[in-house]
């Protein structure tokens, strides 16, 4: 018997609704022990603040897309009221989207679950970007624990709570911002209940998503063997025409607490810095995965035995016979590679069908290319000016951007030492302005003299402009 409870709500290439539930089609074991998969998402300032139970020093961002610290605060937090699932669950995959452009700034995500008639201690489910907290926090309680990036509960639950803590070194640094909280709730018995006769008979249409192929071992001699996850997402970014340095992306993704490159929500969060709307989800059949590709989405599959003990590949589409195509970064011949359907099915679905799911946050950021088109990293000129120049207390730095790319905007002294990073992220075409108040990364005033505005693109091309600080 199969339970058919499907609520799929999508508009264009992204999820717009503040609170979204998706109950996927899964087999029903008939004994009442298996519950449907569910995905819940809260996004945008209005939705996040409307569900707030406690707010301390946190407000909506100017564009209303997320939340950040008030101008006068270096720390703040928000606690959301309890969220309730439609069905019981005992496994959970948290994820989030946001931006952190200043060094030594960041946010930490906590969750709490019912425990003994009350709530569990706050459990840390992740942070972005650096581990700037002296104490990481609690990851277990009597009713379950956080296994790096995976919530495992000992009994069924139907509720949870979020807390988000923000931090920056001084008010002169741009505040970290959070735009989306996602939670994929599931039942641990579902994976064991899958019907493989249906999975192997599932035959989506012929599809191919091209990209610039990346062989992970050739990217860096030291970390190449450990970066399948960020390499896969780098290929996903390039399939959208978004330039990315895969080694930089890998190091940005690196978790300095667990010392891993493949922590699921961190990889999704890093892609958010490049303009993608992402979440960690599960899939139980190939047709559900195809429906995401057909709507302009991308999928990074977490696979295991029999193909690998643990690995990430990009789902590239399907052959005319319905066999899955993948871009496998661990193979020199990994572009558009076709494994046997039984092998790739067991490798993914036996491991729980966990995957990164991405859509373009803004479809004007990059074109989506059709079949047989390879995407190459292209650099575009950036025009830089500032006013006043020379300046005393502060100056406005204007960048005229030709094409959307990820950029890093920094100030350097003439000895080549970085003074401060003003921005790190996607910039859309047009005039973009940044203000520098003559302070370094620690908030201290720098000396009179000449400095350089350095703008580095994802294609690793630098543009510079000299400015003069006079006191």
N, C-alpha and C positions, 0 to 999 in steps of 0.2 A: 504494500500500500504506500502511496506517496502523498504527503501533505503538500498542498499547493496553496501557499500563502505568499504572494509576491506583491510588494509595494515598491516599485522602482520609479523614482521621481527624478527626472533630469531635464535640464533646459540647456540646449546647445552642448558646449563642451565642458561644462562645469556644474557643480552642485550649488544652487543658489539658496535653497531654503535654510532658514536658521537651524532647524532641528529636523534631521532626516533619518528615517528608519528604513532599512532595506532588509526584508526577510527573504532569504534565498531559498530556492527549491532544493530540498534535501530528502533523502529517504527517511521514512518513519519506521523505526524498529518494531512498532506495534505494542511495545511493553510500557510506553509512557516515559522511558528513560532518556530518550533522545529529543532534544529541543532544537528549533530552527536557529540558524545563524542570524545574527542581527547586527546592523551597523548604525551607530548613532553619531551625529555630527552637530556641533554647535559652532557657528562661525559668524564673524562680523561683530562690531562693537555693540550694536543694539541687542543682539541675542545673548552675548556674553554678559553684558551688564544687567539685562533683564532677569537673568537667572542667578544674579549675585545674592548671596546670603550676607557676606561681609566684604566691604571694599575699603582698602586702606592705601591711599596715595596712588590710585590707578584711575585713569580716565580713558575716554575714547580717543583714538588717534584723529588727526585733523581730517583725514579722508573717510573716517567712519568704518574702515575695513578691519580694525582691530583695536586692541587696548594697549596702553603704555603707561609709564610713570608721569605724574604731574610734573610740571617744569621745576618745582622747588624741591623735589624729592630724589634721593639716590636709591631708596629702597621702597618697596610697596608690595601689596599682595591682594589677591581676590579669592574668596571662597565661594563656590557655586552651591546652590541648594541641591538637595538630593535629586539625582536623575533616576528614572525608573524604566526598566526593560519590559517589553511585552511578554517575554518568556524567560524562564530561569536560565542561568548560565553558570559555568564554573571555570571557563577559560576566557581570557580577554587580551586583546592586542591594542594598546594605546598608541596614538600618533598625534601629531600636531603640526601646524604651520605657523611661521612667524619670521621675523627678521632681527638680526643682531649685527649692527655695523660697526660698533665701537669695541675695541679690545678691553678685556677685563670687565665686560658687561655681559648680562645674560639673564635667563629665566630658568626656573626649575619647576617641574610638573609633579604634583602629588595626587594620589588617589586614596580613598578610604572606602571600606565595605562594611556592611552590617556584621556585628560581632557581639554575641551574648546579650542581645537586647539593646545594644548601643552601637557605636561605630568603632572600627579598628583605629589604631594609630595611623597617622598620615604616612603612606608608603611612597617612597620616591620611585617614579617610573621613568625618569629621565631628566635631562637638562640640555641647554644649548647656550653657549657653544663650549666654553672652557669650564673646567671644574674649579670655579672661583670661590666655592664655599669651603670653609675650614672643616665642616662636618658634612659628609655626604647625606646622612639621614637613614631612617629605618626602611628595610626592604622586606620584612616578614612580620607576621603576627600569628596567633593561635589558629586562625582559619585559613591561612594560605601565605603566599610569598610572591615576590617579583623575581622571576628568573631572567635577569638582565633586561629583557625587553618584552617579557611575556608574563602576564598575570595568571597564576595558577591557584585556584581556590579548592579547598577540601570538600566543600558542600555547595549545593546550588544556591545562588543568590539572585536577586532581582533589582538591586539598587547599587548606586555608587555615588561618590562625591568627588569633586575636583578642588584642588588648591593650586594656585600659580603664584610664585614669588619672583619678583623682578629685582635686579640689582645693577647699579652702574657706579663707577668710581667717583664721579662728580657730576653736578648738574650741567657742566659744559659739554659732557658727552651725550651723544644721541641716545635716547632711551631705547632699550629693547622693546619689541612689540610682538604681540601674539594675535593671530587672526582666526585660528581654528583649533578646536579640540575634537579628536575623533576617538571612538572606542568600538572595536569589533568584538562582540560577545558571542560565545559559542559553547557547545557542549563537548566535553572530552571524548564522549563515545561516538560522536558523529563520524569521525575519521574511520573508525573500525566498521561502520555500518554502510559504507559506500558500495554501490552496485557496479562492479567493474564491467559487467556485460553491457550495461547502458553507457558507461563512459567510453568504452572502446568502440561502440557503435555510433557514438556522437560524431557527426561529420560536418563541421562548419564550412562555409564557402572558401574558395581559393582567395588567399589574401597574402600580401607581403608588405611589411613596413620597412623601407630601406633606412639605412643610417651609415655613418662613418664607422667602420668596424674597428674595434680596439682589442688587441691581444694583451691581456693583463701582464703577462710575464715580461714583455718587451718594454713596458712603460717605465719600470724602475727596477734596478737589479736587487735592491734590498727588500722592497715591500711588494713586488709584483705578485708573489704567490699568495698574498693575503688580501687583495683588493678586488675580488670578484664582484662584490656588492657595489662599491662606488664606480667601478668600471662599467658595470651594466647600466647604472643610472646615467653615467656620462654618455653612453650610446643612446639612451632614451632622450636625453636633452638634445643631442645632435640630430636625432630623428625629427625633432621639431625645428631644426635650423638654429638652435641656440648654441653658440660657441662655448666650449668649456675645456679647461686644462684638466685632464683626468687625474693627474697626480696631485694637483692643488685641490681638486674636489675630494680626493681620497684623504688627504691630510686634514682638510676641513671637517670631514666626516668622522675622523678618528676620535674614539671615546677615550679621553685621558684618565678616566676612572677605571674602566674595565680593560683598557688597552686593546681595543678591538676596532677594526675598520667596518664591521658589518652589523652594528647595532641597528635594528630595523627602524625605529622612529627617528634616529639621527640622520639616516640616509634620506628619509622622506623630508625631514626638516631642511636639510641642506639643499635639496631640489627646490624647496619653497623659496630659498634665497635667489633662485634663478628664474622665478616666475611660474612655477608649477603648483597646482593644487593637488596635494597628495594625501594618501592614507595607507595604512597597513591593513590589508583585508584578507579574506579567504575565498577560494573558489572550489567548487565541488564538481564541476563539469566543464567541458570545453566550450559549450555554447554560451555559458555566462561570460567566459573570458572573451569570446569572439564579439559579444554584444558591446563590450567596452571598447575594443579596437574599432568596431564599426562606427562608434560615436566620437572617434578622434582620440580615444584614450590610449594609454600605454601601460604595459604590465611587466614587472620584473619578478620572476618566479624564484622562490626559494625551494631548491630541490635537494634530494638525498639519494639513498640507495634505490635502484641498483646502479645508477650512473655515477654518483659521487657520494661521499660521506656527508658533505654539506657544501652548497654552491649556489650562485645566483646567475640566472641567464635572462635575457630579454625575449619575451614572446614576440616573434616576428610575424606570425600569421599562420596560415594553413595551406597545405598543398591542395591540388584539385581533388585528391582522394580523401581530404579531411585530416591528413596527418599534420601534427603541429610542426611549425618551423621555429627555430630559435636562433638568436645571435649569442653564441657561447664564447665568452671572453677567455676561457681556458684552453681553447683549441686554435691552432694556426689556421685551420679550415673551418672556423666556427661561424663564419657569416652564412646566414640562411641554411643552417645545418638541420638535417632531418634525422632524428633518432627513430627507432622503432616506436610505434605508438604505445605499446605495452610498457616499454622501458621508461619513456618520458612520463606516462600517466602515473605509474607507480612511484617514480621519483618525486613527483610533485604532490599528488593526492595522498599518498601514504604518509607524507611529511606534514599533512594538514592543509595543503593547498594555499599556504601563506604566500602573499605577494604584495609588492608595492603597486598601487594603482595611481596613475597620474592623468590629469587633464591640464591643458593650458589655463592658467588663471585668467588671462586676458588674451583672446585670440588675435589681437593686433600685435602681440609681442613677436611672433614669428610665424612664417607660413608653414602649413602642413604639406609636405611634399608627397607626390603620388608614387606609384610603383616604378621601379627601375631608375629612380633618381637618387644619386649619392649626394650626401650633404658634406660640403667641405667648409672648414673654418675659414672665414673671411674677415679681415680687419677693415675698419672704416675710420676715416679721419675724425679727429675731435678738435674743435676750436676752443681755446681756453683764453679767458680774459678775467681781470678783476678790477674792482673800483671801490674805494680810491686806491691808487698805487703811486707813490708810497702811502702807507696807512699807519694810523697810530693805535686805535683801540680795536678796530675790527674791519674786515674787508669782505665784500661779496665776490665770490668766485663763480663765474658763469661758464658753463660748458655747453657748447652747441653740438648736439648728438645727431649723427646722420642715420644710424641704424640701431635697432635694439640689440644690446649685448649686456653681459655682466662686466662691470667695471669696479676697480678699486681706486678711490680718490684719496691721496695722501699728501702730507706736507713733509718735505725733507730739507735738511740744511745743506750747505754747499760741500760739506764733508761726506755726504752720502748717507747720513744717519736719519732714520725716520723720526719725525717729531710727533706726528699724530695721523691717524686714519680718520678721514671725515665721512667716508661712505664706502660700503661694500655691497654690491647687489646689481640687479637689472636696472638699466636706465633706458627709457623709451625715447624715441626721436623727439627733437625739439630743444628748447633752451632749459637747462637745469641749473639751479643756483644752490650754492653752499656758502655758509658763513664761517669764517675763521676769526677767532678772537685773540690770536697770538699766544695761545696756551698749548702746552704739550699734552701727551696722553694722560699725564697725571694731574692735569689742571693747573700747572705752574706756568707763569709767564716766561717766554723765551727772550733771549737777548736781542737788541737791535741788530739788524743785518739783513742780508739777502737770503731768501728761501725759494724753494721750488715747489710748485704744485705738480705732482706726478699723477697721471691718469693711466692706469694699466688695464688693458682690455683682456677679455678671455682668451684672445689669440696671442697673449703675452707680448703685445706691442705697447710701448710706453710713449705717452705724449707729455710734454712738460711746458711750464710757463714760469718765468721768474717774477717774484714780487718782493717788495721792500718794506720791512717793518722799521718804523722810526719812533723812538720814545722821547 
